[in-house]
Amino acid sequence: MTLDGTILGKCASEQMEALETDYGTDESAEVGAVITIVQVLKKLDEDGEYSSTVRMRHNIADPYAAIGYLRAAEQTILRQLGGPAED
């Protein structure tokens, strides 16, 4: 069975549409760092047991910057949840 990339493609497409909406007319704006995080579920048995693996890819040369972007994303999610965010 091949992996269905529909979910990943839809998420990337929605992100590009949102960026186009917010920055589409700004000629000084460009995409810089990109990080994708994907959870892969693998069915182990007929009882509904799964294994879960997290895969990540990024285009960031500095590993400390990559960690910083991940922390910024974490803070964004916490703010969306209404929880305490450390800035």
PDB file of N, CA, C and O in Angstrom:
ATOM      1  N   MET A   1       0.842  -1.178   0.000  1.00  0.00           N
ATOM      2  CA  MET A   1       0.000   0.000   0.000  1.00  0.00           C
ATOM      3  C   MET A   1       0.888   1.242   0.000  1.00  0.00           C
ATOM      4  O   MET A   1       1.800   1.352   0.819  1.00  0.00           O
ATOM      5  N   THR A   2       0.630   2.163  -0.901  1.00  0.00           N
ATOM      6  CA  THR A   2       1.412   3.386  -0.956  1.00  0.00           C
ATOM      7  C   THR A   2       0.829   4.430  -0.010  1.00  0.00           C
ATOM      8  O   THR A   2      -0.354   4.401   0.329  1.00  0.00           O
ATOM      9  N   LEU A   3       1.686   5.341   0.402  1.00  0.00           N
ATOM     10  CA  LEU A   3       1.231   6.422   1.277  1.00  0.00           C
ATOM     11  C   LEU A   3       0.407   7.422   0.479  1.00  0.00           C
ATOM     12  O   LEU A   3       0.778   7.787  -0.637  1.00  0.00           O
ATOM     13  N   ASP A   4      -0.692   7.859   1.039  1.00  0.00           N
ATOM     14  CA  ASP A   4      -1.550   8.858   0.422  1.00  0.00           C
ATOM     15  C   ASP A   4      -1.090  10.235   0.893  1.00  0.00           C
ATOM     16  O   ASP A   4      -1.162  10.540   2.083  1.00  0.00           O
ATOM     17  N   GLY A   5      -0.624  11.056  -0.024  1.00  0.00           N
ATOM     18  CA  GLY A   5      -0.127  12.385   0.320  1.00  0.00           C
ATOM     19  C   GLY A   5      -1.194  13.457   0.350  1.00  0.00           C
ATOM     20  O   GLY A   5      -0.872  14.643   0.422  1.00  0.00           O
ATOM     21  N   THR A   6      -2.465  13.064   0.294  1.00  0.00           N
ATOM     22  CA  THR A   6      -3.558  14.028   0.232  1.00  0.00           C
ATOM     23  C   THR A   6      -3.558  14.976   1.438  1.00  0.00           C
ATOM     24  O   THR A   6      -3.720  16.185   1.270  1.00  0.00           O
ATOM     25  N   ILE A   7      -3.382  14.447   2.630  1.00  0.00           N
ATOM     26  CA  ILE A   7      -3.421  15.271   3.835  1.00  0.00           C
ATOM     27  C   ILE A   7      -2.281  16.286   3.823  1.00  0.00           C
ATOM     28  O   ILE A   7      -2.492  17.468   4.094  1.00  0.00           O
ATOM     29  N   LEU A   8      -1.077  15.821   3.511  1.00  0.00           N
ATOM     30  CA  LEU A   8       0.081  16.706   3.466  1.00  0.00           C
ATOM     31  C   LEU A   8      -0.093  17.770   2.385  1.00  0.00           C
ATOM     32  O   LEU A   8       0.183  18.947   2.619  1.00  0.00           O
ATOM     33  N   GLY A   9      -0.546  17.360   1.215  1.00  0.00           N
ATOM     34  CA  GLY A   9      -0.761  18.301   0.116  1.00  0.00           C
ATOM     35  C   GLY A   9      -1.809  19.345   0.447  1.00  0.00           C
ATOM     36  O   GLY A   9      -1.646  20.519   0.116  1.00  0.00           O
ATOM     37  N   LYS A  10      -2.891  18.921   1.102  1.00  0.00           N
ATOM     38  CA  LYS A  10      -3.965  19.853   1.474  1.00  0.00           C
ATOM     39  C   LYS A  10      -3.456  20.875   2.484  1.00  0.00           C
ATOM     40  O   LYS A  10      -3.764  22.062   2.377  1.00  0.00           O
ATOM     41  N   CYS A  11      -2.688  20.424   3.453  1.00  0.00           N
ATOM     42  CA  CYS A  11      -2.148  21.322   4.472  1.00  0.00           C
ATOM     43  C   CYS A  11      -1.193  22.338   3.836  1.00  0.00           C
ATOM     44  O   CYS A  11      -1.266  23.529   4.139  1.00  0.00           O
ATOM     45  N   ALA A  12      -0.306  21.876   2.964  1.00  0.00           N
ATOM     46  CA  ALA A  12       0.629  22.780   2.285  1.00  0.00           C
ATOM     47  C   ALA A  12      -0.116  23.773   1.403  1.00  0.00           C
ATOM     48  O   ALA A  12       0.245  24.948   1.351  1.00  0.00           O
ATOM     49  N   SER A  13      -1.142  23.315   0.717  1.00  0.00           N
ATOM     50  CA  SER A  13      -1.939  24.186  -0.139  1.00  0.00           C
ATOM     51  C   SER A  13      -2.659  25.257   0.684  1.00  0.00           C
ATOM     52  O   SER A  13      -2.699  26.423   0.291  1.00  0.00           O
ATOM     53  N   GLU A  14      -3.224  24.862   1.817  1.00  0.00           N
ATOM     54  CA  GLU A  14      -3.903  25.821   2.686  1.00  0.00           C
ATOM     55  C   GLU A  14      -2.920  26.855   3.235  1.00  0.00           C
ATOM     56  O   GLU A  14      -3.252  28.034   3.358  1.00  0.00           O
ATOM     57  N   GLN A  15      -1.715  26.407   3.562  1.00  0.00           N
ATOM     58  CA  GLN A  15      -0.693  27.345   4.049  1.00  0.00           C
ATOM     59  C   GLN A  15      -0.323  28.347   2.955  1.00  0.00           C
ATOM     60  O   GLN A  15      -0.210  29.542   3.224  1.00  0.00           O
ATOM     61  N   MET A  16      -0.136  27.871   1.734  1.00  0.00           N
ATOM     62  CA  MET A  16       0.207  28.768   0.629  1.00  0.00           C
ATOM     63  C   MET A  16      -0.922  29.763   0.356  1.00  0.00           C
ATOM     64  O   MET A  16      -0.658  30.934   0.084  1.00  0.00           O
ATOM     65  N   GLU A  17      -2.163  29.315   0.424  1.00  0.00           N
ATOM     66  CA  GLU A  17      -3.304  30.219   0.232  1.00  0.00           C
ATOM     67  C   GLU A  17      -3.331  31.290   1.320  1.00  0.00           C
ATOM     68  O   GLU A  17      -3.579  32.460   1.030  1.00  0.00           O
ATOM     69  N   ALA A  18      -3.077  30.899   2.567  1.00  0.00           N
ATOM     70  CA  ALA A  18      -3.065  31.860   3.674  1.00  0.00           C
ATOM     71  C   ALA A  18      -1.931  32.867   3.497  1.00  0.00           C
ATOM     72  O   ALA A  18      -2.116  34.060   3.741  1.00  0.00           O
ATOM     73  N   LEU A  19      -0.765  32.396   3.076  1.00  0.00           N
ATOM     74  CA  LEU A  19       0.354  33.304   2.838  1.00  0.00           C
ATOM     75  C   LEU A  19       0.052  34.264   1.702  1.00  0.00           C
ATOM     76  O   LEU A  19       0.377  35.450   1.774  1.00  0.00           O
ATOM     77  N   GLU A  20      -0.570  33.746   0.655  1.00  0.00           N
ATOM     78  CA  GLU A  20      -0.948  34.580  -0.491  1.00  0.00           C
ATOM     79  C   GLU A  20      -1.948  35.657  -0.051  1.00  0.00           C
ATOM     80  O   GLU A  20      -1.851  36.806  -0.482  1.00  0.00           O
ATOM     81  N   THR A  21      -2.896  35.288   0.795  1.00  0.00           N
ATOM     82  CA  THR A  21      -3.876  36.247   1.302  1.00  0.00           C
ATOM     83  C   THR A  21      -3.198  37.351   2.120  1.00  0.00           C
ATOM     84  O   THR A  21      -3.514  38.530   1.964  1.00  0.00           O
ATOM     85  N   ASP A  22      -2.262  36.956   2.993  1.00  0.00           N
ATOM     86  CA  ASP A  22      -1.626  37.919   3.890  1.00  0.00           C
ATOM     87  C   ASP A  22      -0.498  38.716   3.238  1.00  0.00           C
ATOM     88  O   ASP A  22      -0.292  39.881   3.579  1.00  0.00           O
ATOM     89  N   TYR A  23       0.235  38.103   2.300  1.00  0.00           N
ATOM     90  CA  TYR A  23       1.446  38.741   1.769  1.00  0.00           C
ATOM     91  C   TYR A  23       1.503  38.796   0.242  1.00  0.00           C
ATOM     92  O   TYR A  23       2.505  39.231  -0.326  1.00  0.00           O
ATOM     93  N   GLY A  24       0.444  38.361  -0.418  1.00  0.00           N
ATOM     94  CA  GLY A  24       0.465  38.228  -1.875  1.00  0.00           C
ATOM     95  C   GLY A  24       0.803  39.479  -2.649  1.00  0.00           C
ATOM     96  O   GLY A  24       1.400  39.392  -3.722  1.00  0.00           O
ATOM     97  N   THR A  25       0.440  40.643  -2.138  1.00  0.00           N
ATOM     98  CA  THR A  25       0.723  41.879  -2.854  1.00  0.00           C
ATOM     99  C   THR A  25       1.989  42.568  -2.354  1.00  0.00           C
ATOM    100  O   THR A  25       2.382  43.602  -2.893  1.00  0.00           O
ATOM    101  N   ASP A  26       2.622  42.012  -1.342  1.00  0.00           N
ATOM    102  CA  ASP A  26       3.835  42.599  -0.768  1.00  0.00           C
ATOM    103  C   ASP A  26       5.052  42.057  -1.507  1.00  0.00           C
ATOM    104  O   ASP A  26       5.464  40.919  -1.283  1.00  0.00           O
ATOM    105  N   GLU A  27       5.624  42.870  -2.383  1.00  0.00           N
ATOM    106  CA  GLU A  27       6.754  42.418  -3.205  1.00  0.00           C
ATOM    107  C   GLU A  27       8.028  42.211  -2.397  1.00  0.00           C
ATOM    108  O   GLU A  27       8.978  41.601  -2.888  1.00  0.00           O
ATOM    109  N   SER A  28       8.059  42.712  -1.159  1.00  0.00           N
ATOM    110  CA  SER A  28       9.250  42.538  -0.335  1.00  0.00           C
ATOM    111  C   SER A  28       9.203  41.243   0.482  1.00  0.00           C
ATOM    112  O   SER A  28      10.192  40.879   1.119  1.00  0.00           O
ATOM    113  N   ALA A  29       8.066  40.547   0.467  1.00  0.00           N
ATOM    114  CA  ALA A  29       7.915  39.324   1.261  1.00  0.00           C
ATOM    115  C   ALA A  29       8.323  38.100   0.443  1.00  0.00           C
ATOM    116  O   ALA A  29       8.039  38.019  -0.752  1.00  0.00           O
ATOM    117  N   GLU A  30       8.990  37.150   1.098  1.00  0.00           N
ATOM    118  CA  GLU A  30       9.352  35.885   0.464  1.00  0.00           C
ATOM    119  C   GLU A  30       9.379  34.778   1.510  1.00  0.00           C
ATOM    120  O   GLU A  30       9.569  35.043   2.697  1.00  0.00           O
ATOM    121  N   VAL A  31       9.194  33.561   1.077  1.00  0.00           N
ATOM    122  CA  VAL A  31       9.238  32.411   1.982  1.00  0.00           C
ATOM    123  C   VAL A  31      10.686  32.168   2.370  1.00  0.00           C
ATOM    124  O   VAL A  31      11.573  32.129   1.518  1.00  0.00           O
ATOM    125  N   GLY A  32      10.913  32.005   3.655  1.00  0.00           N
ATOM    126  CA  GLY A  32      12.256  31.726   4.159  1.00  0.00           C
ATOM    127  C   GLY A  32      12.333  30.301   4.675  1.00  0.00           C
ATOM    128  O   GLY A  32      12.437  29.353   3.897  1.00  0.00           O
ATOM    129  N   ALA A  33      12.282  30.157   5.983  1.00  0.00           N
ATOM    130  CA  ALA A  33      12.391  28.838   6.608  1.00  0.00           C
ATOM    131  C   ALA A  33      11.101  28.053   6.421  1.00  0.00           C
ATOM    132  O   ALA A  33      10.003  28.605   6.484  1.00  0.00           O
ATOM    133  N   VAL A  34      11.258  26.751   6.191  1.00  0.00           N
ATOM    134  CA  VAL A  34      10.123  25.835   6.068  1.00  0.00           C
ATOM    135  C   VAL A  34      10.420  24.592   6.896  1.00  0.00           C
ATOM    136  O   VAL A  34      11.497  24.002   6.799  1.00  0.00           O
ATOM    137  N   ILE A  35       9.440  24.207   7.712  1.00  0.00           N
ATOM    138  CA  ILE A  35       9.535  22.972   8.501  1.00  0.00           C
ATOM    139  C   ILE A  35       8.249  22.191   8.270  1.00  0.00           C
ATOM    140  O   ILE A  35       7.154  22.746   8.368  1.00  0.00           O
ATOM    141  N   THR A  36       8.379  20.908   7.963  1.00  0.00           N
ATOM    142  CA  THR A  36       7.203  20.039   7.905  1.00  0.00           C
ATOM    143  C   THR A  36       7.377  18.950   8.950  1.00  0.00           C
ATOM    144  O   THR A  36       8.457  18.383   9.113  1.00  0.00           O
ATOM    145  N   ILE A  37       6.298  18.677   9.644  1.00  0.00           N
ATOM    146  CA  ILE A  37       6.275  17.614  10.647  1.00  0.00           C
ATOM    147  C   ILE A  37       5.107  16.701  10.287  1.00  0.00           C
ATOM    148  O   ILE A  37       3.972  17.159  10.152  1.00  0.00           O
ATOM    149  N   VAL A  38       5.389  15.416  10.134  1.00  0.00           N
ATOM    150  CA  VAL A  38       4.367  14.466   9.709  1.00  0.00           C
ATOM    151  C   VAL A  38       4.356  13.280  10.670  1.00  0.00           C
ATOM    152  O   VAL A  38       5.399  12.699  10.969  1.00  0.00           O
ATOM    153  N   GLN A  39       3.173  12.934  11.143  1.00  0.00           N
ATOM    154  CA  GLN A  39       3.013  11.722  11.941  1.00  0.00           C
ATOM    155  C   GLN A  39       2.594  10.608  10.984  1.00  0.00           C
ATOM    156  O   GLN A  39       1.636  10.753  10.224  1.00  0.00           O
ATOM    157  N   VAL A  40       3.321   9.502  11.033  1.00  0.00           N
ATOM    158  CA  VAL A  40       2.980   8.335  10.216  1.00  0.00           C
ATOM    159  C   VAL A  40       2.423   7.259  11.150  1.00  0.00           C
ATOM    160  O   VAL A  40       3.097   6.827  12.085  1.00  0.00           O
ATOM    161  N   LEU A  41       1.195   6.837  10.887  1.00  0.00           N
ATOM    162  CA  LEU A  41       0.565   5.769  11.659  1.00  0.00           C
ATOM    163  C   LEU A  41       0.672   4.471  10.882  1.00  0.00           C
ATOM    164  O   LEU A  41       0.438   4.437   9.674  1.00  0.00           O
ATOM    165  N   LYS A  42       1.021   3.420  11.571  1.00  0.00           N
ATOM    166  CA  LYS A  42       1.121   2.104  10.949  1.00  0.00           C
ATOM    167  C   LYS A  42       0.264   1.133  11.745  1.00  0.00           C
ATOM    168  O   LYS A  42       0.490   0.909  12.934  1.00  0.00           O
ATOM    169  N   LYS A  43      -0.720   0.562  11.069  1.00  0.00           N
ATOM    170  CA  LYS A  43      -1.622  -0.377  11.741  1.00  0.00           C
ATOM    171  C   LYS A  43      -0.856  -1.658  12.074  1.00  0.00           C
ATOM    172  O   LYS A  43      -0.214  -2.256  11.210  1.00  0.00           O
ATOM    173  N   LEU A  44      -0.935  -2.064  13.336  1.00  0.00           N
ATOM    174  CA  LEU A  44      -0.203  -3.246  13.789  1.00  0.00           C
ATOM    175  C   LEU A  44      -1.056  -4.507  13.767  1.00  0.00           C
ATOM    176  O   LEU A  44      -0.557  -5.596  13.486  1.00  0.00           O
ATOM    177  N   ASP A  45      -2.353  -4.353  14.068  1.00  0.00           N
ATOM    178  CA  ASP A  45      -3.217  -5.528  14.112  1.00  0.00           C
ATOM    179  C   ASP A  45      -4.659  -5.117  13.842  1.00  0.00           C
ATOM    180  O   ASP A  45      -4.956  -3.937  13.650  1.00  0.00           O
ATOM    181  N   GLU A  46      -5.531  -6.083  13.831  1.00  0.00           N
ATOM    182  CA  GLU A  46      -6.950  -5.837  13.550  1.00  0.00           C
ATOM    183  C   GLU A  46      -7.712  -5.259  14.733  1.00  0.00           C
ATOM    184  O   GLU A  46      -8.875  -4.880  14.596  1.00  0.00           O
ATOM    185  N   ASP A  47      -7.061  -5.187  15.908  1.00  0.00           N
ATOM    186  CA  ASP A  47      -7.702  -4.642  17.106  1.00  0.00           C
ATOM    187  C   ASP A  47      -7.590  -3.117  17.174  1.00  0.00           C
ATOM    188  O   ASP A  47      -8.024  -2.506  18.150  1.00  0.00           O
ATOM    189  N   GLY A  48      -7.019  -2.515  16.158  1.00  0.00           N
ATOM    190  CA  GLY A  48      -6.902  -1.065  16.131  1.00  0.00           C
ATOM    191  C   GLY A  48      -5.634  -0.529  16.760  1.00  0.00           C
ATOM    192  O   GLY A  48      -5.539   0.667  17.034  1.00  0.00           O
ATOM    193  N   GLU A  49      -4.666  -1.383  16.993  1.00  0.00           N
ATOM    194  CA  GLU A  49      -3.385  -0.944  17.535  1.00  0.00           C
ATOM    195  C   GLU A  49      -2.534  -0.342  16.416  1.00  0.00           C
ATOM    196  O   GLU A  49      -2.446  -0.905  15.325  1.00  0.00           O
ATOM    197  N   TYR A  50      -1.906   0.810  16.694  1.00  0.00           N
ATOM    198  CA  TYR A  50      -1.066   1.491  15.722  1.00  0.00           C
ATOM    199  C   TYR A  50       0.278   1.830  16.343  1.00  0.00           C
ATOM    200  O   TYR A  50       0.389   2.014  17.555  1.00  0.00           O
ATOM    201  N   SER A  51       1.288   1.909  15.505  1.00  0.00           N
ATOM    202  CA  SER A  51       2.544   2.529  15.920  1.00  0.00           C
ATOM    203  C   SER A  51       2.546   3.931  15.323  1.00  0.00           C
ATOM    204  O   SER A  51       1.890   4.184  14.312  1.00  0.00           O
ATOM    205  N   SER A  52       3.272   4.821  15.939  1.00  0.00           N
ATOM    206  CA  SER A  52       3.309   6.204  15.493  1.00  0.00           C
ATOM    207  C   SER A  52       4.760   6.647  15.371  1.00  0.00           C
ATOM    208  O   SER A  52       5.544   6.493  16.308  1.00  0.00           O
ATOM    209  N   THR A  53       5.112   7.193  14.221  1.00  0.00           N
ATOM    210  CA  THR A  53       6.443   7.722  13.978  1.00  0.00           C
ATOM    211  C   THR A  53       6.300   9.167  13.525  1.00  0.00           C
ATOM    212  O   THR A  53       5.425   9.483  12.719  1.00  0.00           O
ATOM    213  N   VAL A  54       7.143  10.032  14.031  1.00  0.00           N
ATOM    214  CA  VAL A  54       7.131  11.436  13.622  1.00  0.00           C
ATOM    215  C   VAL A  54       8.337  11.688  12.721  1.00  0.00           C
ATOM    216  O   VAL A  54       9.472  11.375  13.079  1.00  0.00           O
ATOM    217  N   ARG A  55       8.072  12.258  11.550  1.00  0.00           N
ATOM    218  CA  ARG A  55       9.126  12.605  10.601  1.00  0.00           C
ATOM    219  C   ARG A  55       9.139  14.112  10.426  1.00  0.00           C
ATOM    220  O   ARG A  55       8.088  14.752  10.462  1.00  0.00           O
ATOM    221  N   MET A  56      10.332  14.690  10.235  1.00  0.00           N
ATOM    222  CA  MET A  56      10.463  16.130  10.064  1.00  0.00           C
ATOM    223  C   MET A  56      11.485  16.421   8.978  1.00  0.00           C
ATOM    224  O   MET A  56      12.498  15.733   8.853  1.00  0.00           O
ATOM    225  N   ARG A  57      11.200  17.446   8.204  1.00  0.00           N
ATOM    226  CA  ARG A  57      12.145  17.958   7.217  1.00  0.00           C
ATOM    227  C   ARG A  57      12.154  19.475   7.341  1.00  0.00           C
ATOM    228  O   ARG A  57      11.130  20.086   7.645  1.00  0.00           O
ATOM    229  N   HIS A  58      13.309  20.076   7.105  1.00  0.00           N
ATOM    230  CA  HIS A  58      13.400  21.540   7.110  1.00  0.00           C
ATOM    231  C   HIS A  58      14.526  21.984   6.185  1.00  0.00           C
ATOM    232  O   HIS A  58      15.363  21.185   5.765  1.00  0.00           O
ATOM    233  N   ASN A  59      14.523  23.271   5.881  1.00  0.00           N
ATOM    234  CA  ASN A  59      15.554  23.833   5.013  1.00  0.00           C
ATOM    235  C   ASN A  59      16.431  24.828   5.763  1.00  0.00           C
ATOM    236  O   ASN A  59      16.970  25.757   5.162  1.00  0.00           O
ATOM    237  N   ILE A  60      16.575  24.642   7.052  1.00  0.00           N
ATOM    238  CA  ILE A  60      17.260  25.598   7.918  1.00  0.00           C
ATOM    239  C   ILE A  60      18.662  25.085   8.225  1.00  0.00           C
ATOM    240  O   ILE A  60      18.828  24.008   8.798  1.00  0.00           O
ATOM    241  N   ALA A  61      19.670  25.868   7.837  1.00  0.00           N
ATOM    242  CA  ALA A  61      21.062  25.432   8.012  1.00  0.00           C
ATOM    243  C   ALA A  61      21.487  25.405   9.481  1.00  0.00           C
ATOM    244  O   ALA A  61      22.220  24.506   9.893  1.00  0.00           O
ATOM    245  N   ASP A  62      21.041  26.365  10.263  1.00  0.00           N
ATOM    246  CA  ASP A  62      21.445  26.483  11.661  1.00  0.00           C
ATOM    247  C   ASP A  62      20.489  25.684  12.550  1.00  0.00           C
ATOM    248  O   ASP A  62      19.315  26.040  12.652  1.00  0.00           O
ATOM    249  N   PRO A  63      20.961  24.615  13.195  1.00  0.00           N
ATOM    250  CA  PRO A  63      20.060  23.795  14.014  1.00  0.00           C
ATOM    251  C   PRO A  63      19.455  24.580  15.180  1.00  0.00           C
ATOM    252  O   PRO A  63      18.339  24.281  15.605  1.00  0.00           O
ATOM    253  N   TYR A  64      20.171  25.577  15.702  1.00  0.00           N
ATOM    254  CA  TYR A  64      19.614  26.380  16.786  1.00  0.00           C
ATOM    255  C   TYR A  64      18.458  27.245  16.286  1.00  0.00           C
ATOM    256  O   TYR A  64      17.486  27.461  17.010  1.00  0.00           O
ATOM    257  N   ALA A  65      18.558  27.736  15.062  1.00  0.00           N
ATOM    258  CA  ALA A  65      17.448  28.496  14.469  1.00  0.00           C
ATOM    259  C   ALA A  65      16.247  27.573  14.271  1.00  0.00           C
ATOM    260  O   ALA A  65      15.112  27.983  14.515  1.00  0.00           O
ATOM    261  N   ALA A  66      16.477  26.341  13.836  1.00  0.00           N
ATOM    262  CA  ALA A  66      15.381  25.381  13.651  1.00  0.00           C
ATOM    263  C   ALA A  66      14.653  25.154  14.973  1.00  0.00           C
ATOM    264  O   ALA A  66      13.423  25.123  15.012  1.00  0.00           O
ATOM    265  N   ILE A  67      15.403  24.997  16.038  1.00  0.00           N
ATOM    266  CA  ILE A  67      14.794  24.824  17.362  1.00  0.00           C
ATOM    267  C   ILE A  67      13.998  26.071  17.735  1.00  0.00           C
ATOM    268  O   ILE A  67      12.913  25.959  18.304  1.00  0.00           O
ATOM    269  N   GLY A  68      14.512  27.237  17.427  1.00  0.00           N
ATOM    270  CA  GLY A  68      13.810  28.480  17.711  1.00  0.00           C
ATOM    271  C   GLY A  68      12.485  28.571  16.972  1.00  0.00           C
ATOM    272  O   GLY A  68      11.481  28.993  17.546  1.00  0.00           O
ATOM    273  N   TYR A  69      12.476  28.176  15.695  1.00  0.00           N
ATOM    274  CA  TYR A  69      11.223  28.185  14.931  1.00  0.00           C
ATOM    275  C   TYR A  69      10.220  27.189  15.511  1.00  0.00           C
ATOM    276  O   TYR A  69       9.023  27.471  15.559  1.00  0.00           O
ATOM    277  N   LEU A  70      10.700  26.037  15.947  1.00  0.00           N
ATOM    278  CA  LEU A  70       9.800  25.068  16.573  1.00  0.00           C
ATOM    279  C   LEU A  70       9.218  25.620  17.863  1.00  0.00           C
ATOM    280  O   LEU A  70       8.040  25.415  18.153  1.00  0.00           O
ATOM    281  N   ARG A  71      10.039  26.323  18.641  1.00  0.00           N
ATOM    282  CA  ARG A  71       9.537  26.934  19.882  1.00  0.00           C
ATOM    283  C   ARG A  71       8.525  28.035  19.566  1.00  0.00           C
ATOM    284  O   ARG A  71       7.526  28.176  20.272  1.00  0.00           O
ATOM    285  N   ALA A  72       8.770  28.809  18.522  1.00  0.00           N
ATOM    286  CA  ALA A  72       7.817  29.855  18.127  1.00  0.00           C
ATOM    287  C   ALA A  72       6.489  29.229  17.725  1.00  0.00           C
ATOM    288  O   ALA A  72       5.429  29.755  18.063  1.00  0.00           O
ATOM    289  N   ALA A  73       6.539  28.101  17.002  1.00  0.00           N
ATOM    290  CA  ALA A  73       5.304  27.408  16.623  1.00  0.00           C
ATOM    291  C   ALA A  73       4.582  26.895  17.863  1.00  0.00           C
ATOM    292  O   ALA A  73       3.356  26.974  17.947  1.00  0.00           O
ATOM    293  N   GLU A  74       5.333  26.371  18.820  1.00  0.00           N
ATOM    294  CA  GLU A  74       4.732  25.899  20.070  1.00  0.00           C
ATOM    295  C   GLU A  74       4.006  27.033  20.786  1.00  0.00           C
ATOM    296  O   GLU A  74       2.893  26.846  21.278  1.00  0.00           O
ATOM    297  N   GLN A  75       4.626  28.200  20.845  1.00  0.00           N
ATOM    298  CA  GLN A  75       4.006  29.342  21.509  1.00  0.00           C
ATOM    299  C   GLN A  75       2.748  29.798  20.772  1.00  0.00           C
ATOM    300  O   GLN A  75       1.773  30.200  21.406  1.00  0.00           O
ATOM    301  N   THR A  76       2.761  29.741  19.458  1.00  0.00           N
ATOM    302  CA  THR A  76       1.584  30.096  18.664  1.00  0.00           C
ATOM    303  C   THR A  76       0.426  29.165  18.992  1.00  0.00           C
ATOM    304  O   THR A  76      -0.706  29.618  19.159  1.00  0.00           O
ATOM    305  N   ILE A  77       0.700  27.874  19.086  1.00  0.00           N
ATOM    306  CA  ILE A  77      -0.351  26.900  19.421  1.00  0.00           C
ATOM    307  C   ILE A  77      -0.885  27.152  20.825  1.00  0.00           C
ATOM    308  O   ILE A  77      -2.096  27.100  21.044  1.00  0.00           O
ATOM    309  N   LEU A  78       0.002  27.424  21.776  1.00  0.00           N
ATOM    310  CA  LEU A  78      -0.438  27.701  23.144  1.00  0.00           C
ATOM    311  C   LEU A  78      -1.322  28.940  23.198  1.00  0.00           C
ATOM    312  O   LEU A  78      -2.324  28.954  23.914  1.00  0.00           O
ATOM    313  N   ARG A  79      -0.964  29.982  22.449  1.00  0.00           N
ATOM    314  CA  ARG A  79      -1.802  31.187  22.419  1.00  0.00           C
ATOM    315  C   ARG A  79      -3.170  30.878  21.814  1.00  0.00           C
ATOM    316  O   ARG A  79      -4.187  31.391  22.281  1.00  0.00           O
ATOM    317  N   GLN A  80      -3.197  30.045  20.782  1.00  0.00           N
ATOM    318  CA  GLN A  80      -4.473  29.671  20.162  1.00  0.00           C
ATOM    319  C   GLN A  80      -5.355  28.903  21.140  1.00  0.00           C
ATOM    320  O   GLN A  80      -6.581  29.001  21.082  1.00  0.00           O
ATOM    321  N   LEU A  81      -4.744  28.149  22.023  1.00  0.00           N
ATOM    322  CA  LEU A  81      -5.484  27.391  23.023  1.00  0.00           C
ATOM    323  C   LEU A  81      -5.899  28.243  24.205  1.00  0.00           C
ATOM    324  O   LEU A  81      -6.694  27.813  25.041  1.00  0.00           O
ATOM    325  N   GLY A  82      -5.368  29.440  24.275  1.00  0.00           N
ATOM    326  CA  GLY A  82      -5.683  30.324  25.392  1.00  0.00           C
ATOM    327  C   GLY A  82      -4.860  30.028  26.630  1.00  0.00           C
ATOM    328  O   GLY A  82      -5.162  30.516  27.718  1.00  0.00           O
ATOM    329  N   GLY A  83      -3.820  29.228  26.462  1.00  0.00           N
ATOM    330  CA  GLY A  83      -2.972  28.873  27.587  1.00  0.00           C
ATOM    331  C   GLY A  83      -1.875  29.880  27.774  1.00  0.00           C
ATOM    332  O   GLY A  83      -1.747  30.824  26.994  1.00  0.00           O
ATOM    333  N   PRO A  84      -1.073  29.684  28.814  1.00  0.00           N
ATOM    334  CA  PRO A  84       0.030  30.610  29.071  1.00  0.00           C
ATOM    335  C   PRO A  84       1.107  30.463  28.001  1.00  0.00           C
ATOM    336  O   PRO A  84       1.529  29.351  27.682  1.00  0.00           O
ATOM    337  N   ALA A  85       1.533  31.558  27.466  1.00  0.00           N
ATOM    338  CA  ALA A  85       2.581  31.553  26.457  1.00  0.00           C
ATOM    339  C   ALA A  85       3.779  32.308  27.011  1.00  0.00           C
ATOM    340  O   ALA A  85       3.649  33.415  27.534  1.00  0.00           O
ATOM    341  N   GLU A  86       4.941  31.693  26.887  1.00  0.00           N
ATOM    342  CA  GLU A  86       6.176  32.355  27.338  1.00  0.00           C
ATOM    343  C   GLU A  86       6.805  33.019  26.137  1.00  0.00           C
ATOM    344  O   GLU A  86       7.070  32.363  25.130  1.00  0.00           O
ATOM    345  N   ASP A  87       7.045  34.309  26.231  1.00  0.00           N
ATOM    346  CA  ASP A  87       7.682  35.021  25.123  1.00  0.00           C
ATOM    347  C   ASP A  87       9.107  35.352  25.411  1.00  0.00           C
ATOM    348  O   ASP A  87       9.783  35.952  24.576  1.00  0.00           O
TER     349      ASP A  87
END
